[in-house]
Amino acid sequence: TKKSVEEDVFIPLYPRSTVEDKSSLRSKFQERRFWSAVKLLSNVVRWDGIVQEDKIRDLGLSKLLNRYLLLNILNTPLGPDNIEKCNKVVACLPERWFQDLKGGSTLPELLNFSQHLLQ
């Protein structure tokens, strides 16, 4: 799994003007790569409770979410597509990771993602 996250994930970043046309090949390719990475995130966090939590959070959040997915989300114009992407990422996260947090706080690895959600 670590090798997949480090070597197989590739989400190209094109200028917004290039991907705003949803029918363009670049836009379609970028979207396919994004959703493949979300699927990998979902698979990585399913190991929670089997593999050490810090390893799962490092792979899933520090490397996959913050290194690849968040850049794409931030490059997506605000609107329904951005909301859908954020919802899918949130749906991947185990509820158990948030049980002991106090109101208004989040996991350190989710700080940037949380700030985006607040905007």
N, C-alpha and C positions, 0 to 999 in steps of 0.2 A: 504494500500500500504506500509506504514511504517513497519507494522508487517511482510509482505512478504519479504521486503528487509532485515530486521533484523533477521528473523527466518527461512525463507524458502530457502534462497540462500545458496548453498553449492557447491563450486568448489574445488575438491581435488587437491592438488599440489603433483605430483609425480616427481621423478627425471627425468631429460630430457632423460636419457638412457632408462627409462621405457616407456615413451610415444612416443619415436621416431618411434616405430613400430606402424603405424597407424591402423593395424589390431588387436592390442592387446585390450583386454576388458577394461583395465585401460584407455588407450588412447581414446577409443570410449566413455566411460563414462564421462571422463573429457571434451571432446568436446561437448557432449550433454548438460552438465551442463553449460558450457560457453555460448552456443547459447541460452539456456533458460534465462540466466541472461541478455544477450543482448536484448532479446525480452522484458524482464521486464524493462530494461532501456528505450527502445523505448516507452513502455506504460507509464512509469513515466513521461517522458518529454512531452508527449502529454497533460498533465494537465497544461502545461505552459500557462499562460494567464487566467487560471481559478483559480488555487491555487497560493498563493504567490510564487514569483520566488525564494526567498531564501529557502523556504521549498523544492521546486523541485530540486534546485541545491544541497542542502544538501543530499537529498535522492539519486538523480540520480548520482551526481558527487562524492561527498565526501564519501558516503557510498558504493554505488554500483560499480562505476567505479574504484575509488582508492582502495577500500578494497578488491574487488573480481576480477574484469575484468582485471585490470592492472597487477596484479600478474601473471595471466595466460598469458597475452600478453608478458610480460617480460620473461616468461619461455618458450615461443614458439621460436624455432630457426628462425633467420631472413630469410626471403624468402616469397614465395607466400602466405603461410598460415598466416603468421604474417601480411602481407599487407592486406589480406582480413579481418582479425579481426579488424585491425585499421580502415579500410574503413567503416565497418559496424558500429563501435562505432561513428565515425565522422558523419555518415549519420543520427544518432539519435539526434544529437545536434541541437537545434533551431538556425537558422541563426540570429535571433533577438538578441541573447545573445552576438554576436560579432560586432554588428553594431557600437557601440560607442567606440570600442577599437582602440587605435592608432597602427600603423604598428609595427610589431615585438613583440607585447604584447599579452597576453592571459588572460583568467580567472584564478584567483589564484588556483582554484580547478583542473585546467587542466595543471598545470605547469609540473608535472612528466610525464603525457601523452605526452605533447608537446615536452619535452626533448627526449622521446623515438622516436617520429616521426622524429625529427631532426637527430637522429643517422641513 
